[in-house]
Amino acid sequence: MAKNVTLSDIAKKVGVSTVTVSKALSGQNGVSDAVRAQIKSLADEMGYRKKPRSAKRDRNDEGYNIGVIISDGFLDKYSSFYSTMYKELAAQAVNRGCFAFMEPVTKEDEQAQNLPRLVTEERADGIVVIGHLSEKYLSSLRKKGGLPVVYMDFATTDREADAVISNGYYGSYFLTNYLFDKGFKKIAFLGTIGSTESITDRYLGYIKSEIEHGYSYGDSMVIMDRDPVTGRMDEDKYFEIPDKDNMPEAFVCNSDLAAAKLIHKLRKEGYGVPDDVSVVGYDNYLYPGLCDIGITTYEVDIRQMARKVLHMITHKIDNRPYQGGVQIVEGRLIEKESVR
């Protein structure tokens, strides 16, 4: 059987990017008439056939294949938060008459900038990236993939990129204020700063509250929870509990999973939660059985995030106007049992 002709095959022949070929064949702006004519002529000559899945359906958002890529580092042995985010996105896609399917990206492929098969084999009409990948990889995805892209739960320095994020900065600020209002004075932050965009945002919200309550930047206590490169949590290597003289009264954790591991470590060190130490998390998601008490947290509105992502990606696919840039979705405080 003859090999299917792809956009990449045509791009190599013409000496342009895959994005340019995609724009030329779909009638988008940004391609000169001469180059467009050359690409269309070569596509016919090579026998290129656009797959039926990409055909527009009366401009009504329906019938699109949405490719979802996630770093496999975010998909650990537990049902991860990002798996739940993907399931919500997939469910809402079905309600719109679309189909969402996921492909993990390994650390090796990310470093080598190998694009996922759902892109190279032209299986998707648009791409949603859940959770941060390296800037180099994202740049390759945008430039070589030739598909509309939306980021979910992170943003980048690229001012033209579209993203939907939870309000980690305000959420952590709100949680820290909540602990101060409860009467706690010595509050620490749990999270490896810089390992992800969201952890950094949550740390900055914590610092804002600390400063507003009379503490200087140098007074804050930060405890690492994961490897800064791989992102893997390690309760033995990290989660270092301070000695009794420096022990915080409360911890603001970057996620509920980190909070659950901290509670386990505190108990091993002889501290009761919340009797001796109070703990708050973030996202209101935790795999059943990881913690035997409810963790007070700031809930992420995954459903609203998925709605906004699907609105943006389907409008980008169909070349319709939409509000781009970074869209921020608010959450809410959920009080449980981990705060005295």
TORTOR-461455 format. One record per residue (C-alpha): x, y, z; residue in three letters. Coordinates in steps of 0.001 Angstrom, whole numbers, plus 524288, in hexadecimal, padded with zeros to 5 digits. Layout:
<recs>
XYZALA
...
</recs>
This chain:
<recs>
800008000080000MET
8052680D787FC79ALA
808ED81640807A4LYS
7FF14820EB80AD3ASN
8043482E428070DVAL
8054B83758812C7THR
806A88460281489LEU
814BC843A081882SER
8178483CC480B7AASP
8126584871803E7ILE
819BC8521780C9CALA
826B184B38809F0LYS
8247884BB47FB3CLYS
8211085A2C7FB27VAL
82B1F85E0880560GLY
821888645680ED4VAL
81C2A8610C81C49SER
810E8857C281EDBTHR
8096B8636182452VAL
80A8B86A6981734THR
8058185E6880FF9VAL
7FA1B85D2181965SER
7F68686B72817AELYS
7F78086AA2808E8ALA
7EECD85EA9807C2LEU
7E4AF8638A81184SER
7E3758711F80B93GLY
7E91B878858172AGLN
7F055885708163FASN
7FF0D886CC8175CGLY
803098802380A97VAL
80616887077FDD3SER
7FDD8883D37F1E1ASP
809A187E2F7EACDALA
80D70875107F5E2VAL
7FF4B871217F814ARG
7FDD886D787E9C5ALA
80A94865CB7EA0DGLN
8066A85E3C7F623ILE
7F8E785B1A7F0CDLYS
7FE888569C7E3D6SER
8089A84DDF7EA76LEU
7FE54848637F3D9ALA
7F5FB8443D7E835ASP
801C183EA77E134GLU
805E7836A87ED0FMET
7F821831B57EF7AGLY
7F60D838697FC7DTYR
7E86C83685801D6ARG
7E39883DF780DB5LYS
7DD6A8347281728LYS
7CE9C83529818D1PRO
7CFE8837C382770ARG
7D5318455C824A5SER
7C9B2849C981C56ALA
7C1E0854F28222BLYS
7B3E285207825F6ARG
7AC8A85E8B8232DASP
7B56D865C182CB8ARG
7AEB786028838CFASN
7BA4A85AB4840C3ASP
7B66784CA583DB5GLU
7BE348414683883GLY
7CBDE8456583C7BTYR
7D65583C68841CEASN
7DD28842EA84D48ILE
7EA9583D6685033GLY
7EEBC83E7E85E6DVAL
7FCF583D2C8625CILE
8020083BDF87054ILE
80FB5839658755BSER
8105182B7487A42ASP
816E38310988667GLY
809848362288A71PHE
80339828C1888FELEU
8081D82177894ECASP
8038C814B789AFCLYS
7F7D881B998A0FFTYR
7ECA68210C89921SER
7F2A482E7589728SER
7EC4683BC98978EPHE
7EF7183D8588930TYR
7E8E483090885D8SER
7DC90835EB88C23THR
7DE298429088484MET
7DF5683AD2877DCTYR
7D334832B587AEDLYS
7CB3383F0F87D1DGLU
7D038844D38706DLEU
7CD1B838498690FALA
7BF538378E86EBBALA
7BC3E8458186AF5GLN
7C1FD8435885D73ALA
7B8608382D85B32VAL
7AD308412685F2AASN
7B18F84A6E8545EARG
7B22983F8884A59GLY
7C10383F3D84AD2CYS
7CA9D834C084EF6PHE
7D653836B6857FCALA
7E15082CC5858EDPHE
7EDD982D27860C7MET
7FC07829D285E09GLU
8067F82AA3868B9PRO
813878311186595VAL
81F9782A9A86B56THR
82ADB8327C870E0LYS
8338082CFF86604GLU
82A3A8317885B3AASP
828DF83EA9861C5GLU
83792840A586225GLN
8392E83C0A8540DALA
82D7D8445884FDDGLN
826D183885849C6ASN
818D783C4A846D7LEU
80DF3832E684AEEPRO
8084382993840DEARG
7FB0883016841B6LEU
801DA83BC083B54VAL
80B4383512831E9THR
800BC82BC082D1AGLU
7F6D7836E182BEEGLU
7ECDB830A6834EEARG
7E8E083D5083BADALA
7E2A184A1683769ASP
7E7CF8515E84348GLY
7F06E84EFA84F17ILE
7EE3A8513985DA7VAL
7FA688505586628VAL
7F74A84D2F87465ILE
802428505987DDAGLY
80EF28572587AA6HIS
818A28520D87096LEU
825A38587786D35SER
8258B8651E86573GLU
82DA685EC385AAALYS
824008539F85947TYR
8185285CB58591FLEU
81EF68653184EEASER
821268593584641SER
813098552884839LEU
80E1186272843BEARG
817898644F83861LYS
8184F85685832EBLYS
80B1785122836AEGLY
8031285A5482E56GLY
7F7708593583796LEU
7F05D86275840D8PRO
7F533860D084EE9VAL
7EF798648185C34VAL
7F6518627C86953TYR
7EEC785DB187533MET
7F3078603388351ASP
7FF45867B587F72PHE
8038C8737C87790ALA
810638775A87137THR
817F5883B486E0FTHR
812E68830486010ASP
8097488E7885F55ARG
80264888A2853A8GLU
7FF9587B9A85A41ALA
7F1EA8785885F24ASP
7F0328722786C7AALA
7E63B86F548771EVAL
7EB5986ECD88510ILE
7E5E586E39892CCSER
7E89E879EE89B5BASN
7F3D2873C68A2EBGLY
7F958880E28A6F9TYR
7ECA8885C08ACFFTYR
7E8E5878468B21BGLY
7F577876D68B9ECSER
7F475884F68BE67TYR
7E68D882258C2F4PHE
7EAB9875C08CA2CLEU
7F5F987C998D11BTHR
7ED03887B48D539ASN
7E37287D728DA1ETYR
7EE02877B78E2F6LEU
7F1D78852F8E810PHE
7E379887EA8EAF9ASP
7E32487B398F2CELYS
7EDCD880E68FB87GLY
7F9CE879E38F628PHE
80640882028F5B3LYS
810D3878DA8F0C8LYS
80CC0873828E383ILE
8157686BF88D9F8ALA
813F3868EF8CB82PHE
815A685B1E8C62BLEU
819BC85A4B8B7E7GLY
825D685A408AF4CTHR
825EE867E98A999ILE
8286F8685389B01GLY
8255885A0689874SER
8184285E0689276THR
811A086AE088F11GLU
80652867DF89831SER
80EF58654F8A40CILE
8160D872218A1DATHR
80917879708A0C8ASP
8044D873598AD78ARG
810F8876CD8B457TYR
80FB1885018B001LEU
801C6885858B55BGLY
806D98804E8C253TYR
811C388A8D8C290ILE
80824895908BFCCLYS
8002A891B78CBB5SER
80C6A890518D423GLU
8110489E0A8D087ILE
803AB8A3F48D2E7GLU
803DA89DFF8E08BHIS
810A78A4658E42DGLY
81A70899E18E067TYR
825D589C768D764SER
8299B8940A8CBCBTYR
834D588E598D3AEGLY
82BCA88A1D8DEB4ASP
82497880448D636SER
82742871B38D767MET
826E6869838CAFDVAL
8280485AA98CAEDILE
82A6F8531A8BE53MET
8213B847FD8BADEASP
8268F842FC8ADD8ARG
832188420A8A4BEASP
8336E84F2789D9DPRO
836978487E890A4VAL
82E4583C2789011THR
8234384135898B3GLY
822B5834558A013ARG
81E5E8356B8AE43MET
826D882E558B814ASP
8225E82DFC8C632GLU
82F8D829028CB00ASP
8386A832038C335LYS
8303683E4D8C49ATYR
8254B842598CE1BPHE
82F96845E08D84FGLU
828DF8488C8E552ILE
82F25853D98ECEEPRO
833FD851A18FAC2ASP
82AD9854AF9060DLYS
83051862629084AASP
82D668663D8FA27ASN
8210B85E458F823MET
81640865E58F0FBPRO
80881866478F663GLU
802CE8641A8E8D9ALA
806AA860658DAF9PHE
8018D865668CDF2VAL
8039D85A348C451CYS
803E485B5F8B579ASN
7FA7384FED8B3A7SER
7F211846828BB58ASP
7FB4683B5E8B7C3LEU
806C7842DF8BD96ALA
7FE7E845F38C989ALA
7FB138377E8CB5EALA
809618338C8CAB6LYS
80CED83E5F8D43FLEU
8029B839BD8DDDDILE
8082E82BFE8DD08HIS
815F5831228DF7ELYS
81181839B28EADBLEU
80B1182E1C8F174ARG
81774826118EFEDLYS
81E82831128F6FEGLU
81478830B69020AGLY
80C0683C778FE5BTYR
7FD4983BE78FE10GLY
7F54E842848F340VAL
7EE4A84B4D8F62EPRO
7F0C984AC6904EEASP
7FF3484E7F90413ASP
800958537F8F62BVAL
7F67D858278EC3CSER
7F7668555F8DDA1VAL
7F07A85ABB8D198VAL
7F17D855A28C3A7GLY
7ED9585A058B618TYR
7E4AD854938AB4BASP
7DB1B84C558B37FASN
7DF7583FC98AD10TYR
7E5488340A8B3E6LEU
7E558825AD8B05ATYR
7DD0D81E1D8BA4FPRO
7E4A6817DC8C547GLY
7F069820FE8C527LEU
7EC10828908D130CYS
7E27A824FA8DBEAASP
7DE55833038DEDCILE
7D84583D1C8D5ECGLY
7E1E6847918D181ILE
7DD6F855B38D1A6THR
7E05585A948C3F7THR
7DDC9864108B8D5TYR
7D59685CF98AEB9GLU
7D91185E1D8A058VAL
7CD2885F8E8978AASP
7D1278553888D95ILE
7C3F285574886C9ARG
7C4A7863F9883DDGLN
7D2CC862C087F82MET
7CF01857F0875F8ALA
7C3D98604187089ARG
7CCF586B9786DD3LYS
7D761862E6867C2VAL
7CDA985C7F85E7ELEU
7C7EF869A385AB8HIS
7D56686ECE85757MET
7DA7A862E685001ILE
7CE39860E8847AETHR
7CDF286F458440AHIS
7DC5C86ED084074LYS
7DA32862BB83810ILE
7CEE28694583108ASP
7D61E8764E82FDBASN
7CB2E87D8683706ARG
7CCDC889338402DPRO
7CEDC8861884E98TYR
7D4D888C4385AAAGLN
7E2DA8879385ACAGLY
7EE40888FF8641AGLY
7EE728839B871E2VAL
7E10A880EE877C1GLN
7E0AA87F9A886A5ILE
7D6548774388D65VAL
7D340879EF89BBAGLU
7D1B486F368A5EDGLY
7CC3686EBA8B3BFARG
7D02086B268C1A2LEU
7CBF285DAF8C65BILE
7CD2385C2F8D529GLU
7CF8B84E688DA33LYS
7D6F58489E8E5CCGLU
7E55184C208E46CSER
7E4EC859A68EAD5VAL
7E38985B858F97EARG
</recs>
